[in-house]
Amino acid sequence: MHPVQFEVEATDGAARSGTATTANGSYTTPLFMPVGTRGAIKYLSADDYARVGAQIVLGNTYHLMLRPGSELVAKFGGLGKFAGWDGLTLTDSGGFQVFSLEPKVDDAGVTFKSTYDGSTIRFTPEEAVRVQQELGADIQMVLDQCPPLPSPPDVVRTALERTSAWAARAKAAHDRPDQALFGIVQGGISESMRAESAQRTVELGFDGYGIGGLSVGETRAEMLPALAAAIEHLPDDRPRYLMGVGDPASLVEAVGLGVDQFDCVMQTRLGRHGTALTSTGRFQAKAARNAELDEPLDANCPCDVCARHSRGYIRHLLQVGEPTASRLLSIHNVAWTIDLMNRMRSAIEAGRFDELRREVLSVWDT
Ligand SMILES: [Zn+2]
């Protein structure tokens, strides 16, 4: 019995909508999951999460195990309770962050220096499972090795082999029945290695499948065939999660290939830097032409910020450096992206997904 049951409810081409049921509640797909790296979505609190339409909020294992430590989070009843969030949570294994620190890697695990105090930390697939069991999210991810792109084929091959061996060890170590464990497919932009990695991960058998190591330097034209090659070998009855990808063009293309869920920090990062995502593209909210505009960021957006605030007001806050500007833009960008996923879900149900895909690409395929 899997701790996540996934039911596909409608399909349109390869795109699909569905409902996944976990031990603590269900979520609908296609789904965008905002990221609360260190226990909070930047500038938001748990009260905001439901208002922007979040169903799952991510936490980052690397950061949370260093500060405040997974033991402490466990004392509060796990990440969701610690953060006061009633919805679902997912923790990534920390692999992406650890590998960005250029750690010493061997077959048994990785050794890296903490960005907080410089201390040396040993991290293994088993330790990633143990820490994530303490963090207690509804879904946890195996520790994988994520090579930067472009990388030579032998580097991608080594990462694939390690990811596969570590996935088997993670599965053996995982013993929390109310928590799902997702495997991760690697393989760079090589279609054959993506297919092989998917097959080997599925042979081990996980509750769902992450596709990692994409959107790390390659073009979208390179990413999509690799993604398609992986999906071809993933089972229909398990959720598929494209990790760290969240630009509107990639979201709509990946859903078109059959991906169910996504996470990305782009929405809040752009918000903090004064950029809004809208149905007519990105724009800089600080631009002088917004100064006298008594219009929302996006007239088609259902979010609270667009219902209440004008471009002129947000532009003013940015001009004078009020932190509220970052908050309003972050809320809008997350809510706007979640609304895009909801529009995809409706389009799949109505059999007009390709129409929406082309509409989104006409604005965002740049
Ligand atoms: Zn909005």
Residues whose N, C-alpha, C, O or C-beta is under 5 A from the ligand:
A	BS01	ZN	C301 C303 V305 C306 H332
